[in-house]
């Protein structure tokens, strides 16, 4: 079953957006965490480059 955020992107202009999951290292513990964000397709590479 899809999450509501993903399911609502299937209609109309929603296809212009992508759900991006990025793995980042915590500065405190050194463990890796996952950040999820919905980003416009044109900005995906810029988001991952941060």
CHARMM-style PDB file with segment names, atoms N, HN, CA, C and O in Angstrom:
ATOM      1  N   UNK     1       0.839  -1.175   0.000  1.00  0.00      PROA
ATOM      2  CA  UNK     1       0.000   0.000   0.000  1.00  0.00      PROA
ATOM      3  C   UNK     1       0.887   1.242   0.000  1.00  0.00      PROA
ATOM      4  O   UNK     1       1.815   1.342   0.802  1.00  0.00      PROA
ATOM      5  N   UNK     2       0.614   2.161  -0.871  1.00  0.00      PROA
ATOM      6  HN  UNK     2      -0.140   2.080  -1.522  1.00  0.00      PROA
ATOM      7  CA  UNK     2       1.424   3.368  -1.002  1.00  0.00      PROA
ATOM      8  C   UNK     2       1.040   4.393   0.059  1.00  0.00      PROA
ATOM      9  O   UNK     2      -0.107   4.461   0.500  1.00  0.00      PROA
ATOM     10  N   UNK     3       2.018   5.177   0.449  1.00  0.00      PROA
ATOM     11  HN  UNK     3       2.950   5.121   0.090  1.00  0.00      PROA
ATOM     12  CA  UNK     3       1.742   6.258   1.384  1.00  0.00      PROA
ATOM     13  C   UNK     3       0.904   7.318   0.675  1.00  0.00      PROA
ATOM     14  O   UNK     3       0.900   7.406  -0.553  1.00  0.00      PROA
ATOM     15  N   UNK     4       0.207   8.110   1.455  1.00  0.00      PROA
ATOM     16  HN  UNK     4       0.211   8.039   2.453  1.00  0.00      PROA
ATOM     17  CA  UNK     4      -0.684   9.111   0.883  1.00  0.00      PROA
ATOM     18  C   UNK     4       0.079  10.131   0.042  1.00  0.00      PROA
ATOM     19  O   UNK     4      -0.421  10.559  -0.998  1.00  0.00      PROA
ATOM     20  N   UNK     5       1.281  10.529   0.469  1.00  0.00      PROA
ATOM     21  HN  UNK     5       1.687  10.181   1.314  1.00  0.00      PROA
ATOM     22  CA  UNK     5       2.061  11.524  -0.280  1.00  0.00      PROA
ATOM     23  C   UNK     5       2.418  10.997  -1.660  1.00  0.00      PROA
ATOM     24  O   UNK     5       2.371  11.740  -2.640  1.00  0.00      PROA
ATOM     25  N   UNK     6       2.772   9.736  -1.742  1.00  0.00      PROA
ATOM     26  HN  UNK     6       2.810   9.132  -0.945  1.00  0.00      PROA
ATOM     27  CA  UNK     6       3.145   9.149  -3.023  1.00  0.00      PROA
ATOM     28  C   UNK     6       1.913   8.922  -3.881  1.00  0.00      PROA
ATOM     29  O   UNK     6       1.954   9.149  -5.091  1.00  0.00      PROA
ATOM     30  N   UNK     7       0.827   8.481  -3.282  1.00  0.00      PROA
ATOM     31  HN  UNK     7       0.794   8.297  -2.299  1.00  0.00      PROA
ATOM     32  CA  UNK     7      -0.394   8.203  -4.033  1.00  0.00      PROA
ATOM     33  C   UNK     7      -0.989   9.478  -4.616  1.00  0.00      PROA
ATOM     34  O   UNK     7      -1.561   9.445  -5.706  1.00  0.00      PROA
ATOM     35  N   UNK     8      -0.869  10.591  -3.919  1.00  0.00      PROA
ATOM     36  HN  UNK     8      -0.405  10.618  -3.034  1.00  0.00      PROA
ATOM     37  CA  UNK     8      -1.444  11.833  -4.424  1.00  0.00      PROA
ATOM     38  C   UNK     8      -0.618  12.418  -5.560  1.00  0.00      PROA
ATOM     39  O   UNK     8      -1.112  13.283  -6.284  1.00  0.00      PROA
ATOM     40  N   UNK     9       0.617  11.977  -5.742  1.00  0.00      PROA
ATOM     41  HN  UNK     9       1.018  11.275  -5.155  1.00  0.00      PROA
ATOM     42  CA  UNK     9       1.458  12.499  -6.813  1.00  0.00      PROA
ATOM     43  C   UNK     9       1.125  11.878  -8.166  1.00  0.00      PROA
ATOM     44  O   UNK     9       1.691  12.296  -9.177  1.00  0.00      PROA
ATOM     45  N   UNK    10       0.234  10.904  -8.221  1.00  0.00      PROA
ATOM     46  HN  UNK    10      -0.226  10.565  -7.400  1.00  0.00      PROA
ATOM     47  CA  UNK    10      -0.086  10.212  -9.452  1.00  0.00      PROA
ATOM     48  C   UNK    10      -1.056  10.997 -10.332  1.00  0.00      PROA
ATOM     49  O   UNK    10      -1.291  10.604 -11.475  1.00  0.00      PROA
ATOM     50  N   UNK    11      -1.617  12.079  -9.840  1.00  0.00      PROA
ATOM     51  HN  UNK    11      -1.426  12.398  -8.911  1.00  0.00      PROA
ATOM     52  CA  UNK    11      -2.620  12.835 -10.584  1.00  0.00      PROA
ATOM     53  C   UNK    11      -2.052  14.173 -11.042  1.00  0.00      PROA
ATOM     54  O   UNK    11      -1.316  14.818 -10.295  1.00  0.00      PROA
ATOM     55  N   UNK    12      -2.377  14.591 -12.234  1.00  0.00      PROA
ATOM     56  HN  UNK    12      -2.975  14.067 -12.841  1.00  0.00      PROA
ATOM     57  CA  UNK    12      -2.069  15.932 -12.727  1.00  0.00      PROA
ATOM     58  C   UNK    12      -0.605  16.310 -12.698  1.00  0.00      PROA
ATOM     59  O   UNK    12       0.238  15.620 -13.271  1.00  0.00      PROA
ATOM     60  N   UNK    13      -0.307  17.410 -12.026  1.00  0.00      PROA
ATOM     61  HN  UNK    13      -0.992  17.970 -11.561  1.00  0.00      PROA
ATOM     62  CA  UNK    13       1.044  17.953 -11.992  1.00  0.00      PROA
ATOM     63  C   UNK    13       1.954  17.196 -11.046  1.00  0.00      PROA
ATOM     64  O   UNK    13       3.151  17.480 -10.998  1.00  0.00      PROA
ATOM     65  N   UNK    14       1.438  16.260 -10.306  1.00  0.00      PROA
ATOM     66  HN  UNK    14       0.466  16.029 -10.345  1.00  0.00      PROA
ATOM     67  CA  UNK    14       2.221  15.522  -9.324  1.00  0.00      PROA
ATOM     68  C   UNK    14       3.380  14.758  -9.941  1.00  0.00      PROA
ATOM     69  O   UNK    14       4.350  14.448  -9.250  1.00  0.00      PROA
ATOM     70  N   UNK    15       3.298  14.452 -11.214  1.00  0.00      PROA
ATOM     71  HN  UNK    15       2.510  14.703 -11.775  1.00  0.00      PROA
ATOM     72  CA  UNK    15       4.385  13.715 -11.867  1.00  0.00      PROA
ATOM     73  C   UNK    15       5.624  14.571 -12.058  1.00  0.00      PROA
ATOM     74  O   UNK    15       6.669  14.064 -12.464  1.00  0.00      PROA
ATOM     75  N   UNK    16       5.522  15.849 -11.774  1.00  0.00      PROA
ATOM     76  HN  UNK    16       4.672  16.261 -11.444  1.00  0.00      PROA
ATOM     77  CA  UNK    16       6.671  16.747 -11.881  1.00  0.00      PROA
ATOM     78  C   UNK    16       7.526  16.689 -10.613  1.00  0.00      PROA
ATOM     79  O   UNK    16       8.557  17.354 -10.528  1.00  0.00      PROA
ATOM     80  N   UNK    17       7.097  15.894  -9.631  1.00  0.00      PROA
ATOM     81  HN  UNK    17       6.259  15.353  -9.701  1.00  0.00      PROA
ATOM     82  CA  UNK    17       7.809  15.793  -8.366  1.00  0.00      PROA
ATOM     83  C   UNK    17       8.292  14.369  -8.138  1.00  0.00      PROA
ATOM     84  O   UNK    17       7.713  13.410  -8.648  1.00  0.00      PROA
ATOM     85  N   UNK    18       9.372  14.248  -7.358  1.00  0.00      PROA
ATOM     86  HN  UNK    18       9.843  15.027  -6.944  1.00  0.00      PROA
ATOM     87  CA  UNK    18       9.917  12.932  -7.039  1.00  0.00      PROA
ATOM     88  C   UNK    18      10.195  12.861  -5.544  1.00  0.00      PROA
ATOM     89  O   UNK    18      10.562  13.860  -4.927  1.00  0.00      PROA
ATOM     90  N   UNK    19      10.021  11.688  -4.971  1.00  0.00      PROA
ATOM     91  HN  UNK    19       9.723  10.876  -5.473  1.00  0.00      PROA
ATOM     92  CA  UNK    19      10.366  11.479  -3.574  1.00  0.00      PROA
ATOM     93  C   UNK    19      11.826  11.042  -3.539  1.00  0.00      PROA
ATOM     94  O   UNK    19      12.188  10.016  -4.115  1.00  0.00      PROA
ATOM     95  N   UNK    20      12.660  11.826  -2.859  1.00  0.00      PROA
ATOM     96  HN  UNK    20      12.366  12.659  -2.391  1.00  0.00      PROA
ATOM     97  CA  UNK    20      14.093  11.579  -2.829  1.00  0.00      PROA
ATOM     98  C   UNK    20      14.465  11.102  -1.431  1.00  0.00      PROA
ATOM     99  O   UNK    20      14.080  11.712  -0.434  1.00  0.00      PROA
ATOM    100  N   UNK    21      15.213  10.010  -1.367  1.00  0.00      PROA
ATOM    101  HN  UNK    21      15.526   9.514  -2.177  1.00  0.00      PROA
ATOM    102  CA  UNK    21      15.696   9.477  -0.095  1.00  0.00      PROA
ATOM    103  C   UNK    21      17.217   9.587  -0.112  1.00  0.00      PROA
ATOM    104  O   UNK    21      17.887   9.039  -0.988  1.00  0.00      PROA
ATOM    105  N   UNK    22      17.747  10.308   0.874  1.00  0.00      PROA
ATOM    106  HN  UNK    22      17.203  10.753   1.586  1.00  0.00      PROA
ATOM    107  CA  UNK    22      19.174  10.591   0.926  1.00  0.00      PROA
ATOM    108  C   UNK    22      19.751  10.028   2.220  1.00  0.00      PROA
ATOM    109  O   UNK    22      19.152  10.194   3.283  1.00  0.00      PROA
ATOM    110  N   UNK    23      20.898   9.367   2.150  1.00  0.00      PROA
ATOM    111  HN  UNK    23      21.384   9.232   1.287  1.00  0.00      PROA
ATOM    112  CA  UNK    23      21.540   8.815   3.330  1.00  0.00      PROA
ATOM    113  C   UNK    23      22.561   9.826   3.843  1.00  0.00      PROA
ATOM    114  O   UNK    23      23.444  10.249   3.097  1.00  0.00      PROA
ATOM    115  N   UNK    24      22.446  10.213   5.105  1.00  0.00      PROA
ATOM    116  HN  UNK    24      21.729   9.869   5.711  1.00  0.00      PROA
ATOM    117  CA  UNK    24      23.357  11.190   5.706  1.00  0.00      PROA
ATOM    118  C   UNK    24      23.939  10.613   6.992  1.00  0.00      PROA
ATOM    119  O   UNK    24      23.306   9.810   7.677  1.00  0.00      PROA
ATOM    120  N   UNK    25      25.150  11.041   7.298  1.00  0.00      PROA
ATOM    121  HN  UNK    25      25.664  11.693   6.741  1.00  0.00      PROA
ATOM    122  CA  UNK    25      25.831  10.567   8.498  1.00  0.00      PROA
ATOM    123  C   UNK    25      25.583  11.547   9.640  1.00  0.00      PROA
ATOM    124  O   UNK    25      25.753  12.754   9.471  1.00  0.00      PROA
ATOM    125  N   UNK    26      25.186  11.039  10.789  1.00  0.00      PROA
ATOM    126  HN  UNK    26      25.048  10.058  10.926  1.00  0.00      PROA
ATOM    127  CA  UNK    26      24.916  11.877  11.954  1.00  0.00      PROA
ATOM    128  C   UNK    26      26.236  12.374  12.537  1.00  0.00      PROA
ATOM    129  O   UNK    26      27.149  11.580  12.764  1.00  0.00      PROA
ATOM    130  N   UNK    27      26.344  13.672  12.780  1.00  0.00      PROA
ATOM    131  HN  UNK    27      25.602  14.316  12.596  1.00  0.00      PROA
ATOM    132  CA  UNK    27      27.592  14.191  13.352  1.00  0.00      PROA
ATOM    133  C   UNK    27      27.805  13.760  14.800  1.00  0.00      PROA
ATOM    134  O   UNK    27      28.949  13.670  15.245  1.00  0.00      PROA
ATOM    135  N   UNK    28      26.738  13.493  15.542  1.00  0.00      PROA
ATOM    136  HN  UNK    28      25.808  13.566  15.180  1.00  0.00      PROA
ATOM    137  CA  UNK    28      26.861  13.091  16.940  1.00  0.00      PROA
ATOM    138  C   UNK    28      27.315  11.645  17.097  1.00  0.00      PROA
ATOM    139  O   UNK    28      28.323  11.369  17.749  1.00  0.00      PROA
ATOM    140  N   UNK    29      26.565  10.722  16.493  1.00  0.00      PROA
ATOM    141  HN  UNK    29      25.747  10.946  15.964  1.00  0.00      PROA
ATOM    142  CA  UNK    29      26.803   9.300  16.723  1.00  0.00      PROA
ATOM    143  C   UNK    29      27.621   8.642  15.637  1.00  0.00      PROA
ATOM    144  O   UNK    29      28.218   7.591  15.870  1.00  0.00      PROA
ATOM    145  N   UNK    30      27.665   9.230  14.458  1.00  0.00      PROA
ATOM    146  HN  UNK    30      27.181  10.083  14.268  1.00  0.00      PROA
ATOM    147  CA  UNK    30      28.379   8.617  13.347  1.00  0.00      PROA
ATOM    148  C   UNK    30      27.542   7.580  12.608  1.00  0.00      PROA
ATOM    149  O   UNK    30      28.002   6.990  11.631  1.00  0.00      PROA
ATOM    150  N   UNK    31      26.317   7.359  13.070  1.00  0.00      PROA
ATOM    151  HN  UNK    31      25.943   7.838  13.864  1.00  0.00      PROA
ATOM    152  CA  UNK    31      25.426   6.400  12.410  1.00  0.00      PROA
ATOM    153  C   UNK    31      24.788   7.063  11.195  1.00  0.00      PROA
ATOM    154  O   UNK    31      24.654   8.286  11.138  1.00  0.00      PROA
ATOM    155  N   UNK    32      24.402   6.248  10.236  1.00  0.00      PROA
ATOM    156  HN  UNK    32      24.511   5.255  10.283  1.00  0.00      PROA
ATOM    157  CA  UNK    32      23.742   6.773   9.036  1.00  0.00      PROA
ATOM    158  C   UNK    32      22.239   6.842   9.252  1.00  0.00      PROA
ATOM    159  O   UNK    32      21.639   5.957   9.862  1.00  0.00      PROA
ATOM    160  N   UNK    33      21.637   7.928   8.729  1.00  0.00      PROA
ATOM    161  HN  UNK    33      22.125   8.647   8.234  1.00  0.00      PROA
ATOM    162  CA  UNK    33      20.189   8.128   8.807  1.00  0.00      PROA
ATOM    163  C   UNK    33      19.686   8.399   7.393  1.00  0.00      PROA
ATOM    164  O   UNK    33      20.467   8.727   6.500  1.00  0.00      PROA
ATOM    165  N   UNK    34      18.398   8.261   7.201  1.00  0.00      PROA
ATOM    166  HN  UNK    34      17.764   7.994   7.926  1.00  0.00      PROA
ATOM    167  CA  UNK    34      17.791   8.520   5.905  1.00  0.00      PROA
ATOM    168  C   UNK    34      16.899   9.744   5.994  1.00  0.00      PROA
ATOM    169  O   UNK    34      16.063   9.842   6.893  1.00  0.00      PROA
ATOM    170  N   UNK    35      17.074  10.686   5.058  1.00  0.00      PROA
ATOM    171  HN  UNK    35      17.753  10.606   4.328  1.00  0.00      PROA
ATOM    172  CA  UNK    35      16.220  11.858   4.949  1.00  0.00      PROA
ATOM    173  C   UNK    35      15.332  11.670   3.725  1.00  0.00      PROA
ATOM    174  O   UNK    35      15.816  11.340   2.643  1.00  0.00      PROA
ATOM    175  N   UNK    36      14.042  11.881   3.901  1.00  0.00      PROA
ATOM    176  HN  UNK    36      13.649  12.150   4.781  1.00  0.00      PROA
ATOM    177  CA  UNK    36      13.093  11.782   2.792  1.00  0.00      PROA
ATOM    178  C   UNK    36      12.503  13.157   2.529  1.00  0.00      PROA
ATOM    179  O   UNK    36      12.155  13.883   3.460  1.00  0.00      PROA
ATOM    180  N   UNK    37      12.393  13.507   1.257  1.00  0.00      PROA
ATOM    181  HN  UNK    37      12.676  12.917   0.501  1.00  0.00      PROA
ATOM    182  CA  UNK    37      11.796  14.786   0.902  1.00  0.00      PROA
ATOM    183  C   UNK    37      11.215  14.685  -0.502  1.00  0.00      PROA
ATOM    184  O   UNK    37      11.734  13.955  -1.346  1.00  0.00      PROA
ATOM    185  N   UNK    38      10.141  15.419  -0.744  1.00  0.00      PROA
ATOM    186  HN  UNK    38       9.720  16.012  -0.058  1.00  0.00      PROA
ATOM    187  CA  UNK    38       9.530  15.476  -2.063  1.00  0.00      PROA
ATOM    188  C   UNK    38      10.065  16.725  -2.753  1.00  0.00      PROA
ATOM    189  O   UNK    38       9.887  17.842  -2.267  1.00  0.00      PROA
ATOM    190  N   UNK    39      10.728  16.519  -3.904  1.00  0.00      PROA
ATOM    191  HN  UNK    39      10.872  15.612  -4.299  1.00  0.00      PROA
ATOM    192  CA  UNK    39      11.447  17.582  -4.598  1.00  0.00      PROA
ATOM    193  C   UNK    39      10.978  17.625  -6.047  1.00  0.00      PROA
ATOM    194  O   UNK    39      10.622  16.594  -6.619  1.00  0.00      PROA
ATOM    195  N   UNK    40      10.977  18.818  -6.641  1.00  0.00      PROA
ATOM    196  HN  UNK    40      11.266  19.655  -6.177  1.00  0.00      PROA
ATOM    197  CA  UNK    40      10.641  18.961  -8.052  1.00  0.00      PROA
ATOM    198  C   UNK    40      11.712  18.242  -8.886  1.00  0.00      PROA
ATOM    199  O   UNK    40      12.884  18.231  -8.509  1.00  0.00      PROA
ATOM    200  N   UNK    41      11.319  17.648 -10.006  1.00  0.00      PROA
ATOM    201  HN  UNK    41      10.367  17.657 -10.312  1.00  0.00      PROA
ATOM    202  CA  UNK    41      12.242  16.865 -10.825  1.00  0.00      PROA
ATOM    203  C   UNK    41      13.465  17.655 -11.274  1.00  0.00      PROA
ATOM    204  O   UNK    41      14.543  17.081 -11.427  1.00  0.00      PROA
ATOM    205  N   UNK    42      13.319  18.959 -11.488  1.00  0.00      PROA
ATOM    206  HN  UNK    42      12.443  19.425 -11.363  1.00  0.00      PROA
ATOM    207  CA  UNK    42      14.450  19.775 -11.921  1.00  0.00      PROA
ATOM    208  C   UNK    42      15.468  19.994 -10.811  1.00  0.00      PROA
ATOM    209  O   UNK    42      16.624  20.313 -11.094  1.00  0.00      PROA
ATOM    210  N   UNK    43      15.069  19.832  -9.567  1.00  0.00      PROA
ATOM    211  HN  UNK    43      14.130  19.573  -9.337  1.00  0.00      PROA
ATOM    212  CA  UNK    43      15.938  20.128  -8.430  1.00  0.00      PROA
ATOM    213  C   UNK    43      16.519  18.883  -7.764  1.00  0.00      PROA
ATOM    214  O   UNK    43      17.175  19.005  -6.730  1.00  0.00      PROA
ATOM    215  N   UNK    44      16.303  17.704  -8.314  1.00  0.00      PROA
ATOM    216  HN  UNK    44      15.770  17.605  -9.154  1.00  0.00      PROA
ATOM    217  CA  UNK    44      16.755  16.467  -7.678  1.00  0.00      PROA
ATOM    218  C   UNK    44      18.281  16.426  -7.578  1.00  0.00      PROA
ATOM    219  O   UNK    44      18.813  16.121  -6.510  1.00  0.00      PROA
ATOM    220  N   UNK    45      18.986  16.721  -8.650  1.00  0.00      PROA
ATOM    221  HN  UNK    45      18.555  16.968  -9.518  1.00  0.00      PROA
ATOM    222  CA  UNK    45      20.444  16.662  -8.609  1.00  0.00      PROA
ATOM    223  C   UNK    45      21.020  17.687  -7.642  1.00  0.00      PROA
ATOM    224  O   UNK    45      21.996  17.395  -6.951  1.00  0.00      PROA
ATOM    225  N   UNK    46      20.444  18.864  -7.580  1.00  0.00      PROA
ATOM    226  HN  UNK    46      19.651  19.101  -8.141  1.00  0.00      PROA
ATOM    227  CA  UNK    46      20.920  19.890  -6.651  1.00  0.00      PROA
ATOM    228  C   UNK    46      20.688  19.455  -5.201  1.00  0.00      PROA
ATOM    229  O   UNK    46      21.524  19.720  -4.337  1.00  0.00      PROA
ATOM    230  N   UNK    47      19.572  18.797  -4.929  1.00  0.00      PROA
ATOM    231  HN  UNK    47      18.893  18.581  -5.630  1.00  0.00      PROA
ATOM    232  CA  UNK    47      19.278  18.327  -3.571  1.00  0.00      PROA
ATOM    233  C   UNK    47      20.269  17.252  -3.154  1.00  0.00      PROA
ATOM    234  O   UNK    47      20.754  17.258  -2.022  1.00  0.00      PROA
ATOM    235  N   UNK    48      20.569  16.336  -4.054  1.00  0.00      PROA
ATOM    236  HN  UNK    48      20.175  16.331  -4.973  1.00  0.00      PROA
ATOM    237  CA  UNK    48      21.498  15.257  -3.711  1.00  0.00      PROA
ATOM    238  C   UNK    48      22.936  15.738  -3.613  1.00  0.00      PROA
ATOM    239  O   UNK    48      23.750  15.100  -2.947  1.00  0.00      PROA
ATOM    240  N   UNK    49      23.267  16.841  -4.256  1.00  0.00      PROA
ATOM    241  HN  UNK    49      22.605  17.360  -4.798  1.00  0.00      PROA
ATOM    242  CA  UNK    49      24.628  17.369  -4.218  1.00  0.00      PROA
ATOM    243  C   UNK    49      24.944  18.067  -2.898  1.00  0.00      PROA
ATOM    244  O   UNK    49      26.115  18.240  -2.559  1.00  0.00      PROA
ATOM    245  N   UNK    50      23.921  18.470  -2.150  1.00  0.00      PROA
ATOM    246  HN  UNK    50      22.969  18.329  -2.425  1.00  0.00      PROA
ATOM    247  CA  UNK    50      24.147  19.165  -0.876  1.00  0.00      PROA
ATOM    248  C   UNK    50      24.888  18.305   0.094  1.00  0.00      PROA
ATOM    249  OT1 UNK    50      25.162  18.734   1.215  1.00  0.00      PROA
TER     250      UNK     50
END
